[in-house]
Amino acid sequence: MNSILEKEKKLNLALTKLKSLNLENPDIKKNIEILGEQKNQLEIEKSEIEKKYKTLVDEHDNLTRKLEELENKEKIEEKKRIEFSEKIDELNQETNTLMDEIDKWQT
């Protein structure tokens, strides 16, 4: 029981001290205003950084898509080169065969 009375006295003392605080202190008001201005400035900077980040993400996505398109085009071109080379080889073989046939006819 004694403990409860002591706690109540401490609580009442703390409440009295809180009530006696002068919240109208000009230094506190000025500090609160400065903190408010700093908060606003940080929010503006945050917003600008978020916009720049979104722009960079969009740019990255765009570049990634373009790179994939270029890689696909390169694969297609390589496939065409291989097919062209194979056709040339076929034509060379046919030409050699025809030349052999011509040689046979001439002899």
Steps between C-alpha positions, in 0.01 A plus 500: 500500500786730585645438155181616332499825701862567404424437134199734522714775658765459226233508234343814646844663521569413134160640397567822692836539325341436161230758567759756602694462175485812289423380150487858379877529514608696188808281456286186492257663255788608275654152514164345415463738203853420381432128533175544306682683220771235493233229487331673206832537319582133556158400369559709186844343453355153558233564237763618249721197571203265459420662162863463389501138618182425305652664192815289540297181545298581187819576310656175620195301390504672161872432450458139610221452246708662224798282589284188480370613160856556377609161627205336324582684177863393532393136543278526194781658296744230610250234401461667157879513460528131578220415257661718231834332555336159473331603173834618363655166597217317327544711188874436507438128521251515215745706295773246565267220402405681180863569422577133545214412269623750241848355525357151441314615193800674360720197529 
